[in-house]
Amino acid sequence: MKLKKLALGLGLLAALGLALAYVYRAPLSLAIASRVATAHLAADPLRELPDGLHVGLCGAGSPFSDDKRGGPCTLVIAGPHAFVFDAGNTSVRNLGRFGLAHGRIEAIFLTHFHSDHLDGLGELLLQRWVSTGNAKPAPVYGPEGVQDVVDGLRQAYRADSGYRIAHHGEATLPPGGFGGEARAFTVPQNGPLVLLKEGDLEIAAFAVDHAPVHPAVGYRIRYKDRSVVISGDTKKSAAVTREARGVDLLVHEALAAPMVGLIGEAAAKAGRPNVKKLMADIVDYHSSPEQAAEVARDAQVRYLLLNHIAPPLPLPGMEAAFLGRAGEIYTGPLRVGIDGDLVSLPASSPEIRHQRRF
């Protein structure tokens, strides 16, 4: 009897607690939200990473709509430095999900000027400015033509920047920090061009074959004793093999032609000949997963991370179909990239760590 009374009393207390929580749900939720916001703004999880190179996919996809992969974007943390390579449509959101304060970005590097590689650039430049009140614009490195891109975005965002300065004041948003500073370069056909060299850090660009898109480049990043190559969009390229020789990590684009062909066939049946033609055309200036594996094998890289994944892989089993024979060709660690992937290369260590950040 006593146990029944105790149980009844505890039940009543629980019910009362739930009732009070419901009545005061608004102030309680605001109190929790305040604590979460403070913790989020104070946190900098990327600074907790060990010294070394860290490569995150803030966009592992292509122009295809893909719930798991946004437009091309790669985050590189090199010791205390933070860089972004390409700026597709989910760049700002996914960089935030990595825990990066956008104001920390020291420079942005573009591989070429297809829209899917830069349609998030305007917002990224804006967030870099407003989130930290940077007094200087972000350097934007790219092949010849990058000046037009940066100038066009400055013009498109000019009214917006004026509103913000008028509203918040120049002390909060220094006018000189708005937009980007274009840094155009021309790479030789037979070797890399060093763009940035500072202490233990070196970033170089090299030409790749994405014809008729020209110029198009890939990048090689070295920090202390660790290294990574980002292929950019390219056919199978001897230049990528050359620059990736012996690197710890190769981030290489991949398109599965048979799967793209299925989309073309479906488009033909649906009476959409333009889409069928597009699907036929895009195959000839990208690399297949097997070709990316051949590059990784021949260059003797230690880890292959595929990005710019085309087409999307929404169903179970599609990843195996996408890879084809790639896993037989390259027998090292191989991953089909997805937004939130982070590969860490700690300095003074042979270790390669993969983790999911979101």
N, C-alpha and C positions, 0 to 999 in steps of 0.2 A: 504493500500500500504506500509505504514511504517512497519507494522507488518510482511509483506511478506519479505521486505528487511532485517529486523532484523533476521527473521528465516533463510533466505538465508545466512546471515553473520555468524550466529551461526553454521549453517551446514558446511560452509566452514572452520570455525575454528576447528570444531570437526574433519573434514576430514584431515585437516593439522596436528592436534594433533596425529591422528591415523597413518598418514603417517610418522611423525617423530618418533613415538614409534616403528613403524616397522623398519625404517632405523637404529635406535639405540637400537634395541631389544637385541642384544648381550651384550653391556655394561650395559644396564638397568637390564637384568636378572642376570648378575654377581653381580651387586650392591645389588640387593634384596637377592641373594643367600648368599652374605657375611654377611648381617645383620641377616638372618635366622640362619646361621651356628654359629655366635657369640652368639645369644640368646639361641640356643640349647645347646651349650657347657657350657654356664654359668648357665643354669637353672638346678635345682634339685627339680623337683616337689614332689618327695617322702619325701623330708625334710619338705615340707609344711604340711604334714599330721599331725593330732593331735597325741599326745603321746598315745601309745597303741599298739595293735597288728593289723597288716594289712596283709591280705593273698591274693596274686594275682596269677591267673592261667596263667603262661607263656607257658603252654602246657597242654591242657585238653584232649588230644586224646590218641590213642593207636597205635599199628603197622599198622592199616588200614590207607590208604591215606585219609586225611580229610582236605579240604580247610579251615575249621573253627577252627580246633583243631590240634595243633602240638604234638610232642612227649612229654611224661610226664615231667612236670616241675612246681614247685610251689615256688613262692617267698614269703618269710616271713620277714616283717619288724617288729621288736620288739623294740620300742623306737628308739635309735640311731643305732641299729644293723640291718644288712641285711644278710639273709641266703637264700640259694637255696636248695630245696629238689628235687632230681633227675634232670637229665640234658638231656632231649630228644633233638631231632634234630632241633627244632626251638628256643632253649633256648636263645642263644645269641641275636638273632634278636628281640624276644619278650621282653626280659628284657630291651633292649634299647628302645622299644616302650613304656614301662612303665615309662621311664625316669630315669632308674637306671644307674648310672656310674658303669661299671663292676668292677672297682677297689675297690668299696665299699664292695664287697662281703667278709664277714669275714670267712665263712666256707660253704662247700657243704656237703650234707647228701644224701647218696644213700640208697634206700630201698632194692634193690637186683640187680642182674647183668644181667637181660634180656637186650638185646641190645637197645631196645627202651627207656630204662631209663638212658642210658649213652652214646648214640651215638653223643650227642652234648657236652660231657664233655671236650674233648680235646680242642675244639675251645673256650669253656668258660674259661678254665684255661689260654689259651693263651691271650684272651682279658682282663682278670683280670690283667695279668702281664703288657701287653703293654699299656693299656689305662691310667694307673696311675703310671707306673714304680714301682710297688710293689717290695720291697726288699726281701720279704719272700714269699714262695709258699703258696697256699691256702690249709688249712686243708681239707682233704676229708675223712669224716667219713663214715664207712660202715661196714657190717658184715665181718667175716673172708673171705678173698679173695680179699678185696679191694686193698691190696698191689699189687697184680698182675695187676689189672686194671690201677692203677696209674703208675706203672713201665712201663707197655706197652705203655701208652700214652707218657710218657717222652721219651721213645726210638723212637716212631713214629715221635715226634715233635723235636727231637734233632737237626737234620740238619737245620730245619727251625729256631730254636732259635739261632743257631750259625750264620746264615745269618743276622738275625736282630741285634744281638749284634755287629757284625762286621760293619754293615752299620750305626747304630745309636749311638754306643758307650755304654760303661758300665755305664756311668753316667745317661743316659736316660733309659737304660734297664739293671738293675742290674742282673747279671747272677744268683744270689741266689734266685731271685723271680720267676724263670721259673718253670712251672709244678705245681704239687701238693704234699702235704705231707700226706700219707696214715695214717689214725688212725682207726685201726681195733678194733672191739669189739665183745664180745659174750654175748648175752642177756640170762638171765634165762628164763625158760619156764613158770614160774608162777608169773612173775612180771616184772616191767620195770627196765631199767638200766639208771641212770642219766649220761649223757655224758658231759654236760656243765652246770655249775651253776655259775652265776655271778650276784650279787646284786639281782635285781628283776626278772632276767631271768633264766629259767630252761628249758633244752631240754633233753628229755628222749626217749629211744628206747624200743620197746617191740616186741616179736616174733609174727608173724602171720602165717597163713597156706596157702602157695602157692605151695604145693607139686605137682610135684617133685622138684620144685625150693626150695633149702634150702642152706643157711639161707635166710629168708625174714623177713623184719621188718616194723613196722609202727613207727610213732613219735608223741610224745605229747609235745607241746610247751606252756609254761606258762610265761606270762609277767605281773607283778603287779597282778591285779585282773581279767585278761582276759586269755582265754585258747582256744587252738585249737588242734585237733587230725587229723593226716594224716594217712589214713589206709594203704597206699601202696597197692600192688596187693595181694588179699587174697580171699579165700572163706569166707562165713559168719563166723565171728570169735568171740568167747566169749572174747578173749583178747581185741579186738577193743571195744566191749561193755563195758568191765571193765575200760579201760583207758579213754574212751570217756564220762564216767558218769558225767553228769552235765556240760559239756564243752559248751562254747559259739558257737563253730563252729566245725562241723565234715566234713572233706573233704574225701569222700569215693568213691572208684572205683565202676564202674557199667557196666555190660555187659548184654544185652538183648538176652537171648538164642533163643527165637523164631525168632528174626530178623537175628541173625547169622545163624540159621537153613535155612532161605530162601536163604542165600548166598551159603550154602552147597548144597541145592537142585539145584540151578542154575549152580553150578560147575559140578554137576553130569550130568546135561543135556548137558553141554558144553564139556563133555568128559575130565574133569580134576579131576580125583579121588583123587589126592594128596591134592587139595584144599578142597574137600569135607571132607576128613579125618581130616585136620587141623581144619576146622570149628566145627566138632564134638568134637575134643579133647579139644579145648580151653574153652568150657563151664564149665568143671568140676573143674577149679581152680580159678574162678572169682566169684564175687557176682552179683546177679541180682539187678536192681533198687528196687524191692520189699524187697529183703533181706537187702540192705543198709538202707531202710526205717525202717525195723524191728529193726535194730541195733540202729538207731537214736531214735526211739520211746522208746525202752527198756532202753537206756542210758539217756533218757530225755535231749537230746542235744537241743540247742536253734535254730540252723540253720543247714540245711543239704545241702551241695554243692557237687554234683556228678561230678567226673572227671574220667579220663581214659575211656572215653566214647567209647563203641564199640557196634555195628558198627557205621559208620558215619550216620548222619541224614540230608541228603541234601535237602529233600522235605518237603513242608508244611504238617503238620499233623503227621510227623514221631516222633516228640518229645513226643506227647501224647501216641503213640503206644509204644515207648521206655519205658516210665514210667510205663505203665500198671496200677496196683493198688497201686503204691507207695504213691500217694497223699492221698489215703484213710487210709493207714497204719500209715503214719507219717503225722500229721496234722499241723505241724509247717512250717515255711518258707522252701521251697524246690526249688532248682534250678539245672537244667542240665547245667553244666559248659561249658564255651566257652572261648577261648583265649581272654585275656583282662579283664576278670572279676576281680574285687577287692572288697573284703569284709573287712570292717574296724570295729574294736572293740576298741573304745576309752577307755582309762584307766579311772577308777573311774566313770563309767557310764554303765548302762545296754544296751545302744544303740548298734544296729547292722545295719550298713549301707552297701548297695550294690551299686556299680557304675561300669560303663564301662569306661575303660581307653583308649581303642583304638578299 
